[in-house]
Structures are given as C-alpha cells and as structure tokens.
Amino acid sequence: MPVIDAARFQAEARRINPNMGRIKKSSLDPIFKLLGDHPRTTLAPQLHDQIQELIHFLPFETHQKYAAALQVLEQGGLKICGRPVSPTMHFARFDEGTYAYVGKTHDGQDKLVNLSPGSLHHVFDFKWKSSTGNMQSLATVWTREHVRFRTPQRNPPFNDVNPPDMEFYWGETTGATAGFGRDDHSTKPPVLICRYPWVTGACIAEQWYQYSLDGQIWKNIPEAAYLLHKGVRQSKGVWVFYFRKCNWAPHNPVGFNFEAEYPLGAPISHPPKAGQSFMRNNGSEAQIADFGRLVSRR
C-alpha cells in the first residue's frame, strides 16, 4: 500500500499560507484530520478513497494555491483533480438512417433489401459539472457508459437479428472539460428485429455513466443512472415498437422521461439471410412524427 509523508504535506501547506487556520478554517482541514501528521502514513484502500473524494471537492483555487503541498499527496498515488457531478440528461435530436441487408426471396435467392424507415437514432446529450467548480480540473478525467441488460436481447418480443450482448462498455474518452457526451441510442429497423407474429414484451437495460482517474479503475458518476426500454405493445389498436429512456430511481432521483413509439406495419417480405453482418449508415436529422409518435418528453 502507498505511503504518504503527512507531516511534510502539512508543513508545505503552512509554508504556502503561514496564517492557515488562525482566522477561519482551511478547506484542507478535513484532509489534515484524516491523514494526521505522521511522516509515514499508510494509505489503506478505504482511507485512499476518502482522501481522494475530499481532494475532488476542494475548490479549484485551492488546487492551484496549494499545488506544491498537494503534490505530496500525488506522490502517494492520489489524483489532484475534480470529478463529474450534477449529471443531467437532454434529448438532442432524432435521426433516421438507411438500412440494408441480404434477404431471401421466395425461391431461396439472395436479394439486397433496403428498409425505409431504416435505423432509428434517439440522440441524447449527457451533461455534468465539476466538483471543484472549474471544468479545467477534469482535463485528465475519463468518461464512458456501462450498459447491462436484465434479460437477453433476443428473447421475445425480439428475434436473433438483435445482438447477443448482455453487457457492454462504450465511449471511453479522456478529458471531461467539455461537460457533456453525446449518446446515440440506435436500433435496427423494428420490423427486422421484432419477432412475428408480434407479441407484447420488453427488454430493459440498466445504464450507468462512469468516470475514471486513470482509464483503468472506473466508478459510477453518482445519480447518473438510467433505464433503457425497448419493446412491443399495442397502442390505440396498432402494434408498435417503443423506445423509452428514464431516470433509474433510487439511484437517480432527478426525473427524466423520453418515450416514442413506431407502428410495426406488415412483416418483412424477405427474411434475412443467416450469419450476415447487418449494414447501417447513419442518416440525417428527421422528425419522430414522420415515422411514429412522441409519447413523452420531460
């Protein structure tokens, strides 16, 4: 386990500010209290995490003013940076892409089929702030998403055209100063992935947005939890495919709900050839109303 010279840390901080603690409490006081003033303080995992969280929430001005003192902590494996806080979700736009696949004709011949509407893209902006109050303190922080499905994606009401993944990580990016990441929830054409005859049901996925200080160890951003619903139901007497994204309580108490549905219509005329890689090209921005109905956006 790493060792920190806590005595040197305190001495360096008081060298920078000889009046520290005389008039008002210092933002470094909670760290002083946890570390003590021993020249060899062992950072057990729990203590490491406690100190790291306190560093995250130091004001950015403190990071700058006491940089030399905080460097002592950095030598013990701690990171002098902020972390993402106050996450929010925003619907950005809807795209409709072109979609092609190799199907089979009635006499067993291959046929290139172009579906319209093609792939559906519900695009969201996930936004955050910095725990230090300054986005520059996130310059070395990584972000990504983690999605885990509660049931197999190929279970009814879907078929084997859907991917087999039960879990995935996506969008690993270093540098979180922009304060947002774009998340494209795309789906193959519903008529291609839904099992026929149509049946009622849904596949639900749990989504966390995560951060990392080194690109290796990842933690969930507090309250950055959402549920993703894809399913089939009857709406006003019509079979529809629906997509919904909402906050996942109690992990995320901030209300968010987006939901849209699209008529399935007639089943596909040419079933897809087995074993192929399905082709998708992102299209351009479109209107949900051109293909279905916006159920909820709040």
VMD Tcl script that draws the C-alpha trace (Angstrom):
set ca {
  {0.00 0.00 0.00}
  {1.25 3.53 -0.76}
  {2.77 5.64 2.00}
  {2.40 9.43 2.37}
  {4.54 11.84 4.37}
  {1.62 13.57 6.11}
  {3.97 15.74 8.16}
  {5.56 17.11 5.00}
  {2.13 17.72 3.47}
  {1.07 19.85 6.44}
  {4.40 21.67 6.60}
  {4.28 22.52 2.87}
  {0.71 23.81 3.18}
  {1.66 26.03 6.14}
  {4.70 27.29 4.28}
  {2.41 28.48 1.50}
  {-0.02 30.01 3.99}
  {1.57 30.74 7.40}
  {-1.78 32.05 8.71}
  {-3.66 28.87 7.86}
  {-6.41 28.17 10.38}
  {-5.84 31.27 12.50}
  {-8.76 33.30 11.23}
  {-11.01 30.69 9.59}
  {-10.94 27.00 8.86}
  {-8.99 25.85 5.83}
  {-10.56 23.70 3.11}
  {-7.60 21.36 3.73}
  {-8.61 20.73 7.38}
  {-10.64 17.55 6.68}
  {-7.60 16.05 4.90}
  {-5.30 17.06 7.77}
  {-7.69 15.37 10.20}
  {-7.82 12.09 8.28}
  {-4.08 11.88 7.50}
  {-2.69 13.13 10.79}
  {0.88 14.42 10.86}
  {2.98 11.25 10.80}
  {5.89 11.16 8.32}
  {4.82 7.68 7.17}
  {1.05 7.37 6.83}
  {-0.10 4.19 5.09}
  {-2.94 4.73 2.61}
  {-5.23 1.75 3.10}
  {-7.86 1.46 0.32}
  {-10.67 2.97 2.40}
  {-8.52 5.90 3.55}
  {-7.29 6.41 -0.02}
  {-10.87 6.69 -1.30}
  {-11.87 9.08 1.49}
  {-8.92 11.38 0.83}
  {-9.48 11.22 -2.94}
  {-13.10 12.30 -2.55}
  {-12.03 15.23 -0.35}
  {-9.50 16.28 -3.00}
  {-12.22 16.13 -5.66}
  {-14.31 18.65 -3.74}
  {-11.56 21.12 -2.90}
  {-12.22 24.44 -4.66}
  {-10.23 24.83 -7.86}
  {-8.46 27.84 -6.32}
  {-7.22 25.58 -3.51}
  {-5.82 23.13 -6.08}
  {-3.86 25.98 -7.60}
  {-2.76 27.77 -4.42}
  {-1.60 24.62 -2.62}
  {-0.26 22.79 -5.68}
  {3.15 22.16 -4.05}
  {1.56 20.68 -0.93}
  {-0.92 18.56 -2.90}
  {1.98 17.20 -4.93}
  {2.99 15.31 -1.77}
  {-0.35 13.51 -1.90}
  {0.06 12.90 -5.61}
  {3.33 11.10 -4.93}
  {1.31 8.70 -2.80}
  {-0.94 7.77 -5.72}
  {-3.74 10.30 -5.25}
  {-5.00 12.35 -8.20}
  {-5.28 16.13 -7.93}
  {-8.41 16.75 -9.97}
  {-12.16 17.06 -9.78}
  {-14.79 14.56 -10.82}
  {-18.11 14.86 -12.70}
  {-21.09 15.93 -10.57}
  {-24.68 17.16 -11.06}
  {-25.47 14.99 -14.09}
  {-28.43 15.84 -16.32}
  {-29.93 14.29 -19.44}
  {-31.24 16.16 -22.50}
  {-32.86 14.87 -25.69}
  {-30.88 16.35 -28.60}
  {-32.37 15.06 -31.85}
  {-33.82 12.15 -33.80}
  {-32.08 10.64 -36.84}
  {-33.30 8.09 -39.36}
  {-30.62 6.09 -41.16}
  {-30.63 3.95 -44.26}
  {-30.57 0.22 -43.62}
  {-29.71 -2.59 -45.98}
  {-29.49 -6.35 -45.52}
  {-29.32 -9.50 -47.58}
  {-32.70 -11.23 -47.64}
  {-34.06 -14.40 -49.20}
  {-36.62 -14.43 -52.00}
  {-39.45 -16.99 -52.13}
  {-37.27 -19.27 -54.29}
  {-34.23 -19.01 -51.97}
  {-32.20 -16.45 -53.90}
  {-30.23 -13.64 -52.24}
  {-31.74 -10.17 -52.52}
  {-30.37 -6.87 -51.22}
  {-33.19 -5.22 -49.30}
  {-33.25 -1.54 -48.34}
  {-35.60 -0.80 -45.47}
  {-37.35 2.52 -45.04}
  {-37.69 3.69 -42.41}
  {-34.25 2.39 -41.60}
  {-32.33 2.50 -38.33}
  {-33.80 4.77 -35.67}
  {-31.49 7.04 -33.64}
  {-32.58 8.77 -30.44}
  {-29.69 11.09 -29.62}
  {-29.14 12.49 -26.14}
  {-26.67 14.87 -24.51}
  {-25.48 13.76 -21.09}
  {-24.15 16.79 -19.19}
  {-22.18 17.28 -15.98}
  {-20.32 19.86 -13.90}
  {-17.05 19.71 -11.98}
  {-16.82 19.04 -8.25}
  {-14.19 21.80 -7.95}
  {-16.33 24.44 -9.65}
  {-13.96 24.65 -12.64}
  {-14.18 22.36 -15.66}
  {-10.42 22.53 -16.24}
  {-9.96 20.25 -13.24}
  {-11.48 17.45 -15.38}
  {-8.81 17.66 -18.08}
  {-7.37 14.23 -17.23}
  {-10.61 12.52 -16.20}
  {-12.06 9.71 -18.35}
  {-15.75 9.03 -19.03}
  {-17.77 6.19 -20.59}
  {-21.10 4.39 -20.32}
  {-21.83 0.92 -18.93}
  {-24.96 -0.92 -20.06}
  {-26.24 -4.21 -18.63}
  {-29.36 -5.98 -19.95}
  {-31.71 -7.60 -17.47}
  {-32.80 -10.24 -20.00}
  {-31.29 -11.46 -23.30}
  {-31.87 -9.06 -26.17}
  {-33.03 -11.97 -28.36}
  {-35.84 -13.03 -26.04}
  {-39.42 -12.34 -27.22}
  {-40.66 -9.90 -28.40}
  {-37.35 -9.75 -30.35}
  {-35.52 -12.23 -32.56}
  {-31.98 -13.35 -33.39}
  {-31.26 -10.30 -35.54}
  {-30.79 -8.45 -32.26}
  {-27.24 -8.67 -30.85}
  {-26.47 -11.32 -28.19}
  {-24.62 -8.96 -25.82}
  {-25.76 -8.94 -22.20}
  {-23.38 -6.15 -21.20}
  {-21.10 -3.61 -22.84}
  {-18.95 -0.55 -22.17}
  {-18.85 2.26 -24.70}
  {-17.35 5.66 -25.44}
  {-14.18 5.67 -23.35}
  {-12.88 9.22 -23.67}
  {-10.16 11.08 -21.82}
  {-10.71 14.74 -20.95}
  {-14.08 15.72 -19.49}
  {-13.74 19.51 -19.64}
  {-16.49 19.89 -22.28}
  {-19.06 18.87 -19.70}
  {-21.13 16.68 -22.00}
  {-21.10 13.48 -24.01}
  {-23.39 12.58 -26.90}
  {-25.20 9.25 -26.62}
  {-26.84 7.75 -29.71}
  {-29.39 5.08 -28.77}
  {-29.82 3.46 -32.14}
  {-31.85 0.44 -33.10}
  {-32.11 -1.66 -36.23}
  {-35.40 -1.27 -38.11}
  {-38.09 -2.52 -35.69}
  {-39.75 -4.66 -38.37}
  {-36.43 -6.51 -38.75}
  {-35.72 -7.22 -35.07}
  {-39.24 -7.90 -33.73}
  {-40.49 -11.49 -33.65}
  {-43.50 -12.20 -35.86}
  {-46.35 -12.75 -35.07}
  {-45.95 -9.66 -32.88}
  {-46.07 -10.29 -29.14}
  {-46.13 -7.94 -26.18}
  {-42.92 -7.64 -24.17}
  {-39.82 -5.59 -23.47}
  {-36.08 -5.73 -22.97}
  {-34.82 -3.42 -20.21}
  {-31.21 -2.31 -19.77}
  {-29.54 -0.59 -16.83}
  {-27.23 2.26 -17.84}
  {-24.59 4.00 -15.72}
  {-22.33 6.79 -16.88}
  {-18.91 6.34 -15.31}
  {-15.66 8.19 -14.70}
  {-12.07 7.12 -14.19}
  {-8.97 8.94 -13.00}
  {-6.56 6.64 -14.87}
  {-8.57 4.82 -17.57}
  {-8.28 1.58 -15.57}
  {-10.41 1.83 -12.44}
  {-13.96 3.03 -13.12}
  {-16.64 4.35 -10.79}
  {-20.26 5.28 -11.39}
  {-20.98 9.00 -11.51}
  {-23.42 9.44 -8.60}
  {-27.02 9.80 -9.82}
  {-26.01 9.14 -13.47}
  {-28.26 6.07 -13.73}
  {-30.93 5.43 -16.37}
  {-33.16 2.63 -17.62}
  {-33.50 1.87 -21.34}
  {-36.69 0.16 -22.51}
  {-37.21 -1.37 -25.95}
  {-40.38 -3.31 -26.52}
  {-43.51 -4.17 -28.45}
  {-47.08 -3.35 -27.41}
  {-50.46 -2.39 -28.81}
  {-51.19 1.32 -28.89}
  {-54.59 2.56 -29.99}
  {-55.24 -0.80 -31.64}
  {-51.93 -0.85 -33.57}
  {-48.84 -2.96 -32.91}
  {-45.91 -0.63 -32.21}
  {-42.25 -0.79 -31.29}
  {-41.35 1.63 -28.49}
  {-38.21 3.13 -27.01}
  {-38.06 4.73 -23.58}
  {-35.23 6.27 -21.54}
  {-35.91 7.34 -17.95}
  {-34.12 8.02 -14.68}
  {-33.44 4.91 -12.59}
  {-34.74 5.55 -9.07}
  {-33.49 5.39 -6.37}
  {-30.02 5.59 -7.96}
  {-31.10 8.72 -9.84}
  {-33.82 10.81 -8.16}
  {-33.83 13.51 -10.87}
  {-36.91 12.95 -13.01}
  {-36.36 12.31 -16.73}
  {-38.56 10.50 -19.22}
  {-38.41 10.22 -23.00}
  {-40.60 7.81 -24.92}
  {-41.50 7.31 -28.57}
  {-43.33 4.59 -30.48}
  {-43.40 3.46 -34.12}
  {-46.01 1.36 -35.96}
  {-44.67 -2.05 -36.98}
  {-46.91 -2.42 -40.00}
  {-46.63 -5.54 -42.15}
  {-43.89 -8.14 -41.54}
  {-40.85 -8.08 -43.80}
  {-41.27 -9.75 -47.19}
  {-37.75 -11.18 -47.37}
  {-36.38 -12.83 -44.21}
  {-32.71 -12.04 -43.55}
  {-30.01 -14.46 -44.61}
  {-28.39 -16.10 -41.59}
  {-24.86 -15.23 -40.46}
  {-24.52 -11.83 -42.11}
  {-23.26 -8.55 -40.70}
  {-26.09 -6.10 -40.98}
  {-25.27 -2.83 -42.71}
  {-26.24 0.56 -41.33}
  {-25.50 4.08 -42.46}
  {-26.34 6.96 -40.19}
  {-28.81 9.22 -41.88}
  {-29.77 12.81 -41.27}
  {-31.86 14.54 -38.66}
  {-35.55 13.82 -39.03}
  {-38.80 14.22 -37.14}
  {-40.19 11.46 -34.95}
  {-43.65 12.35 -36.24}
  {-42.59 11.30 -39.74}
  {-42.27 7.68 -38.55}
  {-44.16 7.37 -35.26}
  {-45.34 9.28 -32.22}
  {-43.58 11.09 -29.36}
  {-45.25 9.70 -26.22}
  {-43.37 11.65 -23.52}
  {-40.53 14.14 -23.22}
  {-39.87 15.65 -19.79}
}
mol new
graphics top color blue
foreach p $ca { graphics top sphere $p radius 0.5 }
foreach p [lrange $ca 0 end-1] q [lrange $ca 1 end] { graphics top cylinder $p $q radius 0.2 }
display resetview
